[in-house]
Amino acid sequence: MRVGIAGYGLAGRSFHGPLLKGCGFEVVAIATSNSTRARQAKDDFPLATIAPDFATLLKQNLDLVVIATANKVHAEQAKAAIAARIPVVIDKPAARTAAETAEIFKAAKDAAVPVTVFYNRLWDSDALTIKHVVRNGLIGKPFRLDSRFERFRPQLNPASWRENEAPENGGGLLLDLQTHLISTALDWFGPAQLVHAQIRTIRGESEDDVLLALKHETGVDSYLSASAIAGNPGPRIRLLGSEGALVIEDLDPQEALLRAGEFPEGGLWKVPTSSRAYIYRGDIKEEIAAQPGNYGQFYLALKDALSQGSALPISEEQVLAVAKVIDKAREINAR
């Protein structure tokens, strides 16, 4: 399948590019107006056309377009690709609001063009390990989740639009890391109502400390923390159950591997990609075998969906559910 990538920053170069290559797609075009990123794109994919803009990208006889640009143009570019009858992958989040997100999927439905969103964290080792632990009753009945992406970066990165753009322009952690936290919590424990939202802007224009609380219909409460200014970051996962607790301190190594130029050949990693996971029962601590992570599963599932008509890896319902939680968080925080 001939693929074009729009944007060649962190998402385009360190995630989508290597994953597409590893999963058997042909990257034939990359759109970027940044001269440094254009050189990087040519180094990584010497045979690819480097397009100066999105309109030129869409003219490259594509079977798929991957939108890895700034959040503020996701909806506009997705609808342009749909109008050109090209299937679309949008890097998370799909758009800035639930209304923008719904517009994308309405256009996709009207044109009968497949659209999905890259919620890669559903294939992290911690995500797959939680499913394994819950499915096998290893900690009894789960009732409380603490899920975090916390870092300590007290100084803004002037080169990062995510850290410097205002929320209305797509910046901030609510649209960035909280998208991962919300999508995984809903995947693990089902539909939920947002009952608390605390959104802070401390370093500059963008939201850099965001705490959300969800009550799932299954009885689990999820507390989701995304912060760029946590001087003492908590563990990635703590899941409490009636018979113990699952604790996973850190992310698996997939992002580091991708940034280092590695990729899953044939969609499968040849190196270990598991987190270190522990079950606690009071003073008793037991290390368990964590499930290996694999972002390649997203693109393998997408290939099947486009070639065989199977389900897309992330559904419209999943994407809209996350977008509605984000909108609700802004509403609650404003009150």
N, C-alpha and C positions, 0 to 999 in steps of 0.2 A: 504494500500500500504506500502510495506517494504522500508524504506528509510535509506540511509547511508549519513552521514554528513562528509565532508572532511574539517578539520580545526575546532577548538573549541575556537577561540578567541572572539572578540566582535561580529562579524557577526554570527558565528556559534552558540554561546551560548545565546546571548541576542536578536537575531532576529529569525534565522531559527529554532532553537530547539523549543522554546515555540510556535511559529506560527504553525509549523508542528503538534505538540501535540494538539494544540487547534483546528486545522482543520481536525483532524481525521486520520492523517498519523501515522504509527508506526515506530519510530526511533529504528532501530535494530542494527546499527553499527555507530561508530564515529571514525574517524582516526585522531590521533594527536601523535606526538613524544615528546610533552612537558609533563613532569610528573605531573605538577600542573594541567594542563588542563585535563589530563587523569583522575585525581581524581575528578575534577569537573564534567566531563562527566558521570562518574560512579555514582556520587551522584544524578545527574539530571535524568539519565536514567539507573537505576540499572540493567535492563535486557539486555542492549545493549552490544554488543561486542566492546571492545576498540582495534582498529586496530593500529599497529605501523606505517603503511605506506599506501599509496593510493592503491597500488597493492593488498594488503590484503583486504582492504575495498571492492574492486570490486568483491571479491570472496564470498561475503556474501548473495548471492541470492537476489539481490536488484531489486525493481521496479522503483526506482528513486535514483539518487545521487545528493546531493547538494554540490557544490564547494564553500567553504567559506574560502579558503586559500589565501596566498599572491598573488597579481596580476600577478607576474612574472611567476607563474606556472598554471594560469587559462587555457591557450590554450592547454598546454601539457596534463593536467589532463582531460579536456573536451574531447579531441580527444581519450584519453585512454578509457574513459567511453563509448563514442560512439562506439569504436571498440568492446567493450564488450556488445554492444546492450542494454545499460541502458539509459533511458531518463535522461536528465540533466537540473538542475537549476544552473546557475552561478551567484554568488553574483556580483553586479556591481563593476567595469566595466567588460564586457565580456573578454577583453584582453587589452594589452598595446597599440596596434595600429589597424587601420582599416584592414590592411593586415592580422594580426593574427585573428581578428574577422571573416573576410571572410573565412579563412581556417577552423574555427570551423563549420561554417554553411554549407560549402561545404561538409565537412565530414559527417555532420548530414544528409544532403540531400541525399548523395550517399548511406548512410546506412539506410535511412528511420527511423532515431531515433529523437524523439522530443527534441529540445533544446530551452530553454528560459532563460532570464536574470532577476534578481530581481531588478526591478526599483520600489522599494516600495514607494518612495515619490509621485508617482502618486495617492496613496491612503492616503496621508496626508489630514487633514481637510482643510488646505489652498488650496491645489490643487483642491479638490472637490468644495470648496466654490467659487473659481474663475470661474469654469465651470458654477455653478449655477448663479452667478452674470452676467456673459456674456450672457448666454442663455436667461435670463429674462430681459436683457437690463437695469439693475439697475443703470449703470453708463454711459449709452449711448454706443457709439462706442469706444472700447478701442484703444489706439494708442501708449502707452508706458508702459513697464513693468520694474520695478526694483525688482530683485529677488536676495536674499542674503543668504549666510551662512557665517556669520562673527563672529569671536571670538577673544578674547585677551589672547593669550598664548605665551608670549614672550620667555619662556624657552622651549627648545625641550624636549619632553618626550623620554628618552633613551630607553624605552621599546616598543616604537611604530615604527614598520617598515615603516608605512606610512609617518612618519615624518623624517625618517633617510635614507631611500633608495633613490638613485638617480632616476630621471624619467625613464631612460632606464630599471631600475629594477622594475618599477611599483609604485614608491613612488610619493608623491606630491598631491596637491589639484586639479590639472587639471584632473587627473584620479579618484580622490576621490569625493569631494563635487561638483565639476563642472559637473560630470556625472549626478548628481541629477538635477542641475540647467538646464542643456541643455535638458535632457529628458523631464522635466516638461514643459519648454517653448515650445518645439516642439509639445508636446501633446496638450497644450492649444491653440496655435496660428498657428500651421501648419509649413510646410517647410520654411527654412530660409537660408540666406547666411550670413556667418560670415564676418563681415567687420572690426573688430578690435580685437586684442588680446594683452594683456599686462600680461606677466608671470614673476614673480619675485621670486628669491631665496634669502631670507634675513637671516634666522637663521642658515641654514646649507646646507645639500645636496639636500633636497627636495623643490619643488615649494610650497611656503606658502602664496602667494598673487597673485590671478589670476582674471583679469577683462576681460570679453568678451562682444562684442556687436553683436547682430544678427538683420538682417532685414528680417522679415517674409513676405511671398508673400501676406498675408492678410492685410498688411499695418501696423502691429504692430512692434515697435522696442523693443527688449529685451536687457537690460543691466544686466549682470550676474556677481555677485561679490562673490568670495570665498576667505576668508582670515583668517589666524590664528593669525594675529597680528594687528587687528583693535581695537585700543584703545577706539573707540566709535562706536560699531556696530550699523548699521542702522536697520530699521524694516525688518522683514522677507520678506514682500511683500508690494510694492506700485504699484498699477495698475491705470494709468490715463485713463479716458474716456472723451468723449465729454460732458458728463453731470454730472461728479463727479469723485471721486477717491476712490478705495478700499484700505484700509490699514489693514494689519495683522501684529502685532508686533512680535509674537513668534510662535514657533512650537506647535503643539498639544501635548498632554501628552503621546502618544503611546510609544515612545522610553523609557521614564522614567518608564512607567508601565512594559514594557518588562524587563528592567534592574532590576526591583524590584521583578521579578519572576512571574508577572501576565501574563495572556495570554487570547486571545479571545476564550471562550468556544464555540465549535460548529462553530467557525469562526466569532463569534459576541461578541463584547465587552459588558460587563454588567455595565460598568461605563462610564461617559461622556468622549468623545474623541474629542471635538470640540475646535478649537482656538477661540480667541475673535477677531471679525471682525467689522470694522467700515467703513461707507461710509461718505466721506467728500464732502461738497459742499460749498467751501469758509469757512466761519466761522461756518457753520452748520455741526455738527458731529452727526451721528446716528449709534448706535450699531445695527447690524443685526444678525440674527440667522445663525451661521456658520454651515456648513455640518459636521457631525461626520466623523472622519477619521477611516479607518479600513484596516490595512495591510493584515488581514485575507482574504480579497477578492482576493488577488493574488493566494493564495494556494487553495481557493475554486474553482477559475476558472481553475487552473492547474489540480485539481482533475477531473473536468468535461472534460477537454481536453484529459487527459490520458485514462479516462474510457469510454467517449462517442464520442470522436473525434471532439469536438468543438474547437474553436480557442484557441491558447495559450494566456496567459495573456499579454505577451509582444512579439511582432512579430520580425522576422528577420529584416524587413525593419526599425523598430524603433531603433533596436540596431545598425545597420550599419549607420543610419543617425547620431546618437550620436558619433560613432567612427570617422566618417569623419569630424565632426566639431572639435573634439579633434586634429586630425592630422592637420587640416587646421590652428588651433590655434598655433601649434608649428611652422608651416611654416611661418605664418605672423609675429610671435614674432621674429623668427630668422632674418627676413628681417629688 
